[in-house]
Amino acid sequence: MSIYAVGDIQGCYDPLRHLLDKAGFDDARDTLWCVGDFINRGPKSLETLRFLKSLGQAFTGVPGNHDLHFLAAWSGAQKEGKFQTLQALLQAPDCGELAQWLRGHSLAHRATVTTQSGDTDFLMVHAGIAPGWSFAQSVARAAEIAAVLRAPDYRDYLKAMYGDKPDTFTEELRGMERLRVITNVLTRVRFCTAGGKLDMQHKDDADTAPPGYRPWFEFQQLAPGQKLLFGHWAMLDGRTGRADIIGLDTGCVWGRALTLLRLDDGRKFSVSCNASS
């Protein structure tokens, strides 16, 4: 049995199936993790979400900002006009079933995996974590979002999650402001300060940080035996300069490649964006 982690799929269904075939993935034996942005922008969001759901217990994913956008459009919390690439999904007869399934996922996943170097403590998020956040704190804060997404009034959260303020997480924050900044950290962050102030406007490569800001992962001090998986930042092409923080978004939807990491031995598999199964 192996665990595989894949970068942002974003509706690129055909490359995903080709990549899984290339790696020898078997859902009767293996598990697939995804760092989020399962859908949107690419051509086959509906097929992608149906396939991931069909994997059942063989799939674990953390929703990204595009997945939350879908939920907002489906629920009526946001207008559909912003989501042209989601129309086939939004109009599908099983859209509600797929959305309810997606609502059940958390924005962070932590698990101990036996690898060639021993038991490794993995944390998977879509975008990143803030300076000073431990793995346990990250999971606990993601659980706050999961709780409101599963609650009857989840639309209130989906309406209020948009916005760049507050730009710094503090324990004193309450209500929607607290939920918004947690969401921004876990699903949108690229650059921040050492004090955890987020910059949501700059989306280029790591060396383009505005004054006083750096890529979020440069502030992380992971413990021995810990590794962090993330996606979201296609401009990095997976490069972080660190072996313990691994970027998996290699820009398939932008014409580059989709990447899969086998956690057991660290082997990477990749296919081009025009690959098909």
N, C-alpha and C positions, 0 to 999 in steps of 0.2 A: 504494500500500500504506500502510495506517495501523495504528498500535498503539493499542488502547483498553485502559484499566484500569478495572475495575469494583470497587465496594465489596463488603462482606460480603453474599453471596447467601443463605446459611443455609437452603438448600432452597426458596427462593422462585423456583421454576423458571419459572412463567408470567410474572411481571414481568421476569425476565431475558430471556426470548425476545422479549417485547414491546419491551424496551429496545434489544436488538441490532437488531431490525427498524427501530426508530425512527432509530437512528444510521446505518443502512445498512451494518452489519457484514457482510462476506462472507468466510467462512473460506477461500475459495480465494485470497484476496488479502491479507486483514488478519490481525492477531494480537490475541488477547484475553489480557490479564493479569488476574489476580485477586489481591487482597490477603489472601485467606484466609478461613476459615470458609465454605467452599463449602456446607457442609451443617449439619444439626441445627436444631432449633427450628421451622423452616418446614415446610410440608406435603409437599414433594416432594424429599426428599434423594436418593432413588434416581434419579429422573429427572434431577436436576441433575448428579449425578456421572457418570451415563452420557453425558449431553450433553457435559460438559467433556472427558471421555476421548475421545469421538468426534471432537473437533476436532483431535486428533493434534498435529502440529507448530504448528498455529495457536493453541495454548493454552500459557500459562506461568502457573503459580500457586505461591504460597507457602502451605503449610498453616498454619492457625490453630489455636487451642486446641481448637475443636470438632472439627476434622478429626483431631487427635491423639487426642481422646477416642474417636472412632469406631474408630480403629486399636486402641486399648486394649480396647474392647469386643469387636471382631471377633477379636482375638488371644487373648482370655481373660485379659488382664492386669488387667482390671477387670470387675466384674459388669455385666450388661446392664441391670439395673433402673434405672440412672440415665439411660438413653438411650431413653426411650419414643418419641421422635419419630424414632428411627433404626430402628425395628423392621422396616419394609418393606425397608429397605436391608440390614439384617443377615440377613434371611430370603430375600433374592433369590438366585437360582441363580448369578448372576455376582458376588456380593458379594466372594468371594475375589479374583477378577480385578480388581475395582475397588480393593480394598484394596492389592493388590500394586502397582498403578499409582500409588496415592497414596504408597506407601512410597518411590517413586523421586524425590520432589520435595524440594527444599531449602527451608529456612526463610527464605532471602534470595535475591533475584535482582537482579543488577546488569547494566546494559546501556547503551551509548551510543546515543542516539536523535537523529536529525536533526529539529530543530524549527524553527519560524519564527525563533527567536532564535539558531540555530546548533546545533552538536552539544552535547547535554546528557547529563550523566552521571546516570542514574537508579538509585536503589536502592529496591527494593520489599520491605517486610517486613509482617508482620501487625500487630504492636502498636507496636513502636518499637525504638530502640537506646539503649544506656546512654551517659551523659556520657563524652566522650572517645573513644568508639568511632568509628573512621574507617569509610568504606565498605568498604575492603579488609579491615579487622579484622572487621567485621560479617559479610561473606561467608565469611571463613575460619572464624569460630566457628559459623556456620550449617552449614558443611561438616562440622564435627565431629558435629553431630546427624544430618546426612544419612548419614554413614558408619555410625553405629550403627543407624539405621533400615534400612539395606540389609544389615546383617550378619546371619548366621544366628541370633544370640542377641538380636535386636532386642526380644524380649518383656521382657528384663531391664530395658532402658531404659524401656519403656512402663509397667512396674510401678513404677519408681523416679522417674518424672518429676514426680509429684504432690508438692506441698509448697512452702512459702514460704521455706524455709531451704536454703542460705545466702541472705541477702538482698542480698549485694554480690558482684559478680564481681571476682576477682583472678586473676592469671596463675598463682598458686601452687596454685589449686584443681585437683584431679585426680578422675578417676573420675566416679561418678554425681552427686556434689555439683557438679562443674563443669558437667556436662551439664544438670542441673536448673536452675541459675541462668541459663545461656545460653538455655534454653527459655523460662524466665519472662521474660527481657528481650524476646526476639523475638516471643513469642506472648501475653503477659499484661500487660506493664507499662502503667501509666497515670501514676502519680506516683512520683517519686524525689527524692533529694537531689542536691546538686551533686557529692557524692562517689560517687554511683551506688547508694546504698542504696535498695532497692525497697520500696514500700508496696503490698501486694496486696489490702488490705481495702477501700479507698475506690474506688468505681466511678461516682461522680457527675460533675458538670460540672467544667470546669477550674478554676473559682473556689472549689471546695470542698476544696482540698488541705489535708491535715493540717499542723500547724505544722512548719516546716522542710523541707517538701516542695513541689515544683512539678511541673506537667506535664513529662514527659520531654523534649518538643520544645523547651522554653524553654532548655535547656542546650546545644542543638546549634549548632555554628558550622560551617555548610557552606561549602565553597569555592565561588568563582564558577563557574557552569556546572553545579552539582550540584543535584539535586532528590530528595526522599525521599517515597515514597508509602506510606501505611499505612491500616489500617482499625481494627477492634476496638472503638473507643471511640464507640459510637453516640450517647452523650449530647452529644458535641461537635457533632454534625450537620455534620461536615466542617470546622468552624471551628478554625483554629490561629493566625490573625493573621499568617500568613507566606505568601509566594508560593512559597517553596522547599520547604516541608514541607506536604504536601497530604493531608488526611484524606478518605477516600472512603466511610466507613461513615455512611450517612444514615438508618439505622434502618428498613430495609424490613420486617424481620421484626417490628418493634414498631409497625407500622401507618403508617409514614411513606413513605419513598421509596427507590428503588434508583438509584444514580448511576454514570454512566460518564464517564470523562475520555478525550478523544482527545489523545494526547500530542503529536502533530504541531503542533497549533495551540492547544491548551489549552481547546478547547471542551468544555463539559459537557452531558450529556444526562441526563434524569431521568424516571422514571415512578413513579406511585403504587403502593403495595403491592398494590392490588387490580387492577392492570393485567393483561391477558392478551393473548397474541399472536393 
